[in-house]
């Protein structure tokens, strides 16, 4: 199975689209920040590093092979302002598993944009992508991210304590997940997609 979505993906207030070279400054505006990098593997990024990251993301728009990523710019429908990004990683072809992630500009927190964008990406994963399970992970101190996972109906499956060194200190990580049939039940789609999951 492969996944080649028709872009853009649109929600009530957002447009999720492939990245372009013109997005570098907007991405740098949030990826340069210490408060954004705090829970990411990367440190704050320079403009040059953001340009390299955007160039890489431009080609990450489909699933062909296990490990492929779909990484999309999230923009406001009315203004076109780029406010963050969402990602979907194909973790297992055989078990139909994916991992979802997000990064948003702190100025855009508190408006429900991350929930709306992640909801659209879960729809893509379970409907067009026919995934069986989608998981997400976050630092145990990242309350905003864990609350988002819970709003999406994801269940906490693990709490890894001091399992790895992360930026010089012991990392604690939450793992959340949702099954296709659980997502379908939340969307009122039990008769359509749940039977295939």
N, C-alpha and C positions, 0 to 999 in steps of 0.2 A: 504494500500500500504506500502511496505517496500522497503528499498534500501540497497543492499549489493553489492557495486562496486567491479569490478575486479581490483586489484592493481598489479603493480603501475599504476598511471595515468601519461602519458608522454606527454611532449610538445617538441617543437623544441630544447630547451636548458635545460629543467628541468625534474626531476622525482619527482612526489608527491607520497609518500608512507606512510604506517603506521609507527608510532614511534617504536623504539626498546630500550631496556635498555642501549645499547651502545651509545645512543644519548645524554646522560646527560651532558657531558662536552661541547658539541657543543651548546646545549640549554642554559646552564649556561653562555656561552661566550656572548650571547646577552641579556638574561633575568636579568643578574646581573647589567646591565648598567642603570644609572639614565636617560640618554637620551631616552632609550627604555621605561622605566617604566613611564615616564612623563605623557603619555596619557592613561595608562592602569589602571585598578582598583587595581592591585597588586603593591606593592612597588618593588624595585629591589630584586631579589630572591637569597638566598644562594644556594650553591651546593646541600645541603640536600633538600631544597624546590624544586629545579629543578628536583631532582631524584623522588620526590613524584609526581610532575606534569607530568613528562614523564611516570611514571607508570600508572597514570590515563589515559593519552592519548593513551596508547597502546591498550586499549579496546574501544576507541571511533572511530569506523571504519564503522558503519552502522546505518541506521535508522530503528528502530522497533516501537518505541513509540514517541509520541509528547514530545519534549524536548531533544531527543537524539542529540548527536553531532558526527560529523565526523571531526576529527582533524588530519591533515597530515603534516609530515615533508616535506619540500621543499629542494631538493638537486640539485646540478649542475649535469647535465647528464654526462659530461666528467670526472669530478674529484670525484664525489660523495660527495662533501663538502655540509654539511647541512647549509643552509643560512637563514632559517626561517620556518614559519608554516602558514598554512591556516586552517580556520574552517568554517563549515556549521552547523547551528543549526536548527532543525525542530521546528518552532514556532507554526504552526497550521496544524493539520491533515486535518480538515474540509475545511479550506480555502486554503490549499496547499501553505503555506507561510514558507519561510526560511530566516535566517540571515547569512550573510557571514562576515568573519573577517580575519585579517592577522597581523602578526608580523614578521619583517625582521631585520636581522643584519644591523646596519647602514653602515658597510663597503660595503654592497651590494646594497645600495641605488643608484639610478641614472642609472641603467642598464636595466630597464624594467622588472626585474624578478617578482616583485609583480604583475604587470599588467598581465604578462603571466600566473602566477600561479592562480590568481583570475579568469582569463578568463576560465581556465580549470575547476575550481570549479563551475563556473556558467554554463558551458556546462553540467557538471554532474547534477546540480540541475534541470535544465530545460529539459534536454533530458532523462537521466535515471531516475531522481527523479520526473519528471512530476510536478514540482512546478509551481504555477501560478504567484507568485511574490517573489522576493528576495530583502531584504532590508539590509542596512548597516548603521552603526552609527559611528560618530567620534566627538571628542572634536572640537569645532569651531576654536580653535587655531591650529589644526593639518592640516596645508595646504597640506602637502604631501598626506595625506589620502583622503582628499576631492578631490584633483586633480585626484587621482587614480580612485575614484568612477565616476568622470566625464568622464575619459578616457574609462571606461567600459560601458558608455552610461547610467549610472544611473542618475536619476533626483532628485534634492534636493526637498524633500517634507515638511520638517519642520526645523525650527530653534528654539530650546527651549532655552530661556534666563533665566539664574539664576533659573533653575528648581530643582536643587539639590545641596547639598554640596558635593564637590569632593576634597579629600585631603586638607580639611580645607578652601576651597574657593568656591564661587559660580561657578557652572558648566554651560557652554553653549554647546549645543550639536546639531549637524546636523544629520538629518535622510535623507538618500538617498534610492531609490528603482528603480527597473526595472521589468517590466512585461514580461512574457514568450513571448508574441507576439512581444514586442519591441526588445527583445534579438534575436528572430528568424529573424526579419527584418534586424537587423544589421549583422547577419551572412549569409544572403541570403538563409534562410531556411523557408521562408514564407509558402511554400506549404506543408512542412513536419510537423514541430512541432507547428507552430502557430495555426493551425486549432484545435489542441487539448487543447489550453490554454485558 
